[in-house]
Amino acid sequence: MRGASGRALLAAAALLAPWSHARGAPADILIVERPGALVLYDMYQQRLGPAAAAALPSFVPILLLRTHDVMGDGFTPCADVSIDGTTYYLQEESSGAFSTTGPCGYTALLRGVTVREDSLLLLGGEALRLRVPSSREEIRLAPGTRALRLFESKRETYVRIASDGERYGWVVLSPAARGTLWRILPGARPAEIAEAEVLRRVRSVTDGANSTLRRIYRSLSPATATVPAFRVSTSARGISCEVIPPALAPAFDGSLVALIAPLERALGGTGLHPAMAGNAIRIPLP
């Protein structure tokens, strides 16, 4: 993408912070019952809209990449964070507290937890129980349940259960019970990932980029100008992301390349990898 709007989008893409915590490394995690009440900005430092904020799951772990940072305007204090592999900016008050628009409910800041990010299978026998973060309430997990092990803190493990909506909580995984009550699954295969979930993750990235393009064109272009967009489509060969209208595609090759890194993070754990193919990004599905 060339011109003033192209420079603006590529500059925004350069702000993306990488996932900086490898498996087994210590990290700081924020857990919030109502994360939509936090003042969040997307990867392009645009304020998260009400619908996008409301869609954030309750108790989703927020990885703190860097606190007491400053946004691109040079003076708004923020923390660089990652939610489900996507970069956000969490506004801070001058006191260092996180800015909110209303009650957040239960909130916990966990220091020095151990990142895991692998898949578990809960085996037969005595069922494990998922503890709700905000209370001692426990939910029985049936044998055969699959969970994503996110991180460990003290004697508990924080997991995501996808079989019943999207639920987060704590389980106790006794090392002595490994192999009888639970086991670690090998790396996720693409066949285990639902196409709808892949589309959700991809569109979480392209929706943010399209929102930024609309804002840029409203400020820099006449009202009659054609606003380009990143379109996601599916076929028998997989998922594609391309620029529309097609006549503008050659001018947006740099912006497409800039999308690959956030798409790669959004697809973390799926075994799927985006790659450039001509004037489009392709994500092959099994």
C-alpha positions as CSV (number, residue, x, y, z in Angstrom):
1,M,0.0,0.0,0.0
2,R,1.5,3.4,-1.1
3,G,0.8,7.0,-0.1
4,A,-0.1,8.6,3.3
5,S,-2.7,6.0,4.2
6,G,-0.3,3.2,3.3
7,R,2.4,4.6,5.6
8,A,-0.2,5.0,8.4
9,L,-1.3,1.4,8.2
10,L,2.2,0.0,8.0
11,A,3.3,2.2,10.9
12,A,0.5,0.8,12.9
13,A,1.4,-2.8,12.0
14,A,4.9,-2.1,13.2
15,L,3.6,-1.4,16.7
16,L,2.6,-5.1,17.1
17,A,4.3,-6.6,20.1
18,P,5.4,-10.3,19.7
19,W,4.4,-13.0,22.1
20,S,7.5,-12.8,24.4
21,H,7.0,-15.7,26.7
22,A,8.0,-19.2,25.6
23,R,6.5,-22.3,27.2
24,G,7.8,-22.8,30.7
25,A,8.9,-19.2,31.1
26,P,7.5,-17.0,33.9
27,A,4.9,-14.4,33.0
28,D,2.5,-11.9,34.7
29,I,-1.2,-12.5,34.0
30,L,-4.3,-10.4,34.7
31,I,-7.6,-12.2,35.1
32,V,-10.8,-10.1,35.0
33,E,-14.4,-11.2,35.3
34,R,-15.6,-8.6,32.9
35,P,-12.7,-7.7,30.7
36,G,-15.0,-5.6,28.4
37,A,-15.0,-3.0,31.2
38,L,-11.3,-2.3,30.7
39,V,-10.3,0.6,28.4
40,L,-8.6,-1.4,25.6
41,Y,-7.2,-0.5,22.2
42,D,-6.7,-2.9,19.4
43,M,-3.3,-3.7,17.7
44,Y,-3.6,-0.5,15.7
45,Q,-4.2,1.6,18.8
46,Q,-7.8,2.2,18.0
47,R,-10.3,2.2,20.9
48,L,-12.1,-1.2,21.1
49,G,-15.8,-0.8,20.2
50,P,-18.5,-1.9,22.6
51,A,-19.4,-5.0,20.6
52,A,-15.7,-6.2,20.4
53,A,-15.2,-5.4,24.1
54,A,-18.4,-7.3,25.1
55,A,-17.2,-10.3,23.1
56,L,-14.1,-10.9,25.3
57,P,-14.8,-14.0,27.4
58,S,-15.2,-13.7,31.2
59,F,-11.9,-14.6,33.0
60,V,-9.9,-14.8,29.8
61,P,-6.2,-14.5,30.8
62,I,-4.5,-11.2,29.8
63,L,-0.8,-11.6,29.4
64,L,1.1,-8.5,30.4
65,L,3.9,-8.0,27.9
66,R,5.0,-4.5,29.1
67,T,3.5,-2.2,31.7
68,H,4.0,1.6,32.1
69,D,4.4,2.1,28.4
70,V,3.2,5.0,26.2
71,M,0.9,4.8,23.2
72,G,1.8,6.2,19.8
73,D,0.4,9.7,20.7
74,G,3.4,10.0,23.0
75,F,1.6,10.7,26.2
76,T,-1.3,8.2,26.9
77,P,0.1,5.6,29.4
78,C,-0.7,2.0,28.7
79,A,0.3,-1.6,29.1
80,D,1.0,-3.8,26.1
81,V,-0.9,-7.0,26.6
82,S,-1.9,-10.2,24.7
83,I,-5.3,-11.8,24.8
84,D,-5.7,-15.1,23.1
85,G,-2.6,-14.4,21.0
86,T,-3.8,-11.0,19.8
87,T,-2.1,-7.8,20.9
88,Y,-4.0,-5.0,22.7
89,Y,-3.1,-1.9,24.6
90,L,-4.6,-1.4,28.0
91,Q,-4.9,2.2,29.1
92,E,-3.4,3.1,32.5
93,E,-4.1,5.9,34.9
94,S,-1.4,8.2,36.1
95,S,-1.3,6.2,39.3
96,G,-0.5,3.1,37.3
97,A,-3.9,1.5,37.8
98,F,-5.7,0.1,34.7
99,S,-8.4,2.4,33.3
100,T,-12.0,1.1,33.3
101,T,-15.4,2.2,32.1
102,G,-17.4,0.4,34.8
103,P,-17.2,-2.4,37.4
104,C,-14.8,-5.2,36.3
105,G,-16.0,-7.7,39.0
106,Y,-13.4,-10.2,40.2
107,T,-9.8,-9.1,39.3
108,A,-6.6,-10.9,40.1
109,L,-3.0,-10.0,39.1
110,L,-0.8,-13.1,39.1
111,R,3.0,-12.6,39.1
112,G,5.5,-15.1,37.8
113,V,3.2,-17.8,36.7
114,T,4.6,-20.6,34.4
115,V,3.3,-20.5,30.8
116,R,2.3,-23.9,29.4
117,E,0.0,-23.7,26.4
118,D,-0.6,-27.3,25.5
119,S,-3.6,-29.6,25.3
120,L,-4.8,-32.0,27.9
121,L,-7.2,-34.9,27.9
122,L,-9.0,-35.8,31.1
123,L,-9.1,-39.5,31.3
124,G,-11.6,-42.0,32.8
125,G,-12.0,-42.7,36.5
126,E,-12.5,-39.9,39.1
127,A,-13.6,-36.7,37.3
128,L,-11.6,-33.5,37.8
129,R,-13.2,-30.3,38.9
130,L,-12.9,-26.8,37.4
131,R,-12.9,-24.0,40.0
132,V,-14.5,-20.7,39.0
133,P,-11.8,-18.0,39.5
134,S,-14.2,-15.7,41.5
135,S,-15.2,-18.2,44.1
136,R,-14.8,-21.7,45.4
137,E,-17.6,-23.0,43.1
138,E,-16.5,-26.1,41.3
139,I,-17.8,-27.7,38.1
140,R,-17.4,-31.4,37.5
141,L,-15.5,-32.2,34.2
142,A,-16.5,-35.4,32.6
143,P,-13.8,-37.9,31.6
144,G,-12.9,-37.3,27.9
145,T,-13.0,-33.5,28.3
146,R,-10.2,-31.7,26.4
147,A,-8.7,-28.6,27.9
148,L,-6.0,-26.1,26.9
149,R,-3.5,-25.8,29.7
150,L,-2.6,-22.1,29.8
151,F,-0.4,-21.6,32.8
152,E,0.4,-22.8,36.3
153,S,0.4,-20.9,39.6
154,K,1.4,-22.6,42.8
155,R,-0.5,-26.0,42.9
156,E,-3.2,-25.1,40.4
157,T,-3.4,-25.0,36.6
158,Y,-5.4,-22.5,34.6
159,V,-7.3,-24.0,31.7
160,R,-9.7,-23.2,28.9
161,I,-12.6,-25.7,28.3
162,A,-14.1,-25.3,24.8
163,S,-16.6,-28.1,24.8
164,D,-19.1,-26.1,26.9
165,G,-19.0,-22.6,25.4
166,E,-15.7,-21.0,26.4
167,R,-15.0,-21.5,30.1
168,Y,-11.9,-20.7,32.1
169,G,-10.9,-21.8,35.5
170,W,-8.5,-23.7,37.8
171,V,-7.9,-27.4,38.0
172,V,-5.6,-29.4,40.3
173,L,-3.4,-31.7,38.1
174,S,-1.6,-34.0,40.5
175,P,1.7,-35.2,39.0
176,A,1.0,-38.6,40.5
177,A,-2.3,-38.8,38.6
178,R,-0.7,-38.1,35.2
179,G,-1.6,-41.0,32.9
180,T,-4.5,-42.1,35.1
181,L,-6.6,-38.9,35.5
182,W,-5.0,-36.7,32.8
183,R,-2.4,-36.7,30.1
184,I,-0.8,-34.2,27.7
185,L,-1.8,-34.5,24.1
186,P,0.7,-34.3,21.3
187,G,0.9,-31.0,19.3
188,A,-2.5,-30.0,17.9
189,R,-3.2,-31.2,14.4
190,P,-5.1,-29.0,12.0
191,A,-7.8,-31.7,11.7
192,E,-8.7,-31.1,15.4
193,I,-9.5,-27.4,14.9
194,A,-13.0,-26.5,13.7
195,E,-13.1,-24.3,10.6
196,A,-15.5,-21.9,12.3
197,E,-12.9,-21.3,15.1
198,V,-10.1,-20.7,12.5
199,L,-12.4,-18.2,10.8
200,R,-13.2,-16.5,14.1
201,R,-9.5,-16.0,14.8
202,V,-8.6,-14.8,11.3
203,R,-11.5,-12.3,11.3
204,S,-10.5,-11.0,14.7
205,V,-7.3,-9.7,12.9
206,T,-8.8,-8.6,9.6
207,D,-11.8,-6.8,11.3
208,G,-9.3,-4.7,13.3
209,A,-7.3,-3.9,10.1
210,N,-10.5,-3.0,8.2
211,S,-11.6,-0.7,11.0
212,T,-8.3,1.1,10.8
213,L,-8.5,1.5,7.0
214,R,-12.0,3.1,7.3
215,R,-10.8,5.6,9.8
216,I,-7.7,6.4,7.7
217,Y,-9.7,6.9,4.6
218,R,-12.3,9.1,6.3
219,S,-9.6,11.4,7.5
220,L,-7.3,11.5,4.4
221,S,-9.6,10.8,1.4
222,P,-12.7,12.4,-0.1
223,A,-16.1,10.9,0.9
224,T,-16.4,9.4,-2.6
225,A,-13.2,7.5,-2.4
226,T,-13.3,3.7,-2.6
227,V,-12.3,2.3,0.8
228,P,-10.2,-0.9,0.4
229,A,-10.7,-3.8,2.8
230,F,-9.3,-7.2,3.6
231,R,-11.8,-9.9,2.7
232,V,-11.7,-13.4,4.2
233,S,-13.2,-16.3,2.2
234,T,-13.2,-20.1,2.3
235,S,-12.8,-22.7,-0.4
236,A,-12.0,-26.4,-0.6
237,R,-8.3,-25.5,-0.5
238,G,-8.5,-23.4,2.7
239,I,-9.0,-19.8,3.9
240,S,-7.9,-16.8,1.9
241,C,-7.4,-13.1,2.8
242,E,-7.3,-10.7,-0.1
243,V,-7.7,-7.0,-0.8
244,I,-10.9,-5.7,-2.4
245,P,-11.5,-4.2,-4.8
246,P,-9.0,-6.4,-6.7
247,A,-7.7,-3.4,-8.7
248,L,-6.1,-2.1,-5.5
249,A,-4.5,-5.4,-4.5
250,P,-1.0,-4.7,-6.0
251,A,-0.7,-1.5,-3.9
252,F,-1.5,-3.4,-0.7
253,D,1.2,-6.1,-0.8
254,G,3.1,-4.6,2.1
255,S,0.0,-4.3,4.2
256,L,-0.9,-8.0,3.6
257,V,2.7,-9.0,4.6
258,A,2.2,-7.0,7.8
259,L,-0.9,-9.1,8.6
260,I,1.0,-12.4,8.6
261,A,2.6,-11.9,12.1
262,P,-0.7,-11.2,13.9
263,L,-2.5,-14.0,12.0
264,E,0.3,-16.4,13.0
265,R,-0.2,-15.4,16.7
266,A,-4.0,-15.6,16.4
267,L,-3.6,-19.2,15.0
268,G,-1.2,-20.3,17.7
269,G,-1.7,-23.9,18.8
270,T,-3.8,-24.8,15.7
271,G,-0.9,-26.2,13.5
272,L,-2.0,-23.8,10.8
273,H,0.3,-21.2,9.2
274,P,-0.6,-18.3,6.9
275,A,1.6,-17.6,3.9
276,M,1.6,-15.2,1.0
277,A,0.5,-16.6,-2.4
278,G,0.4,-14.0,-5.1
279,N,-1.7,-11.0,-3.9
280,A,-3.4,-13.0,-1.1
281,I,-2.7,-14.7,2.2
282,R,-3.5,-18.4,2.1
283,I,-4.2,-20.7,5.1
284,P,-4.5,-24.3,4.0
285,L,-7.0,-26.5,5.8
286,P,-6.7,-30.3,6.0
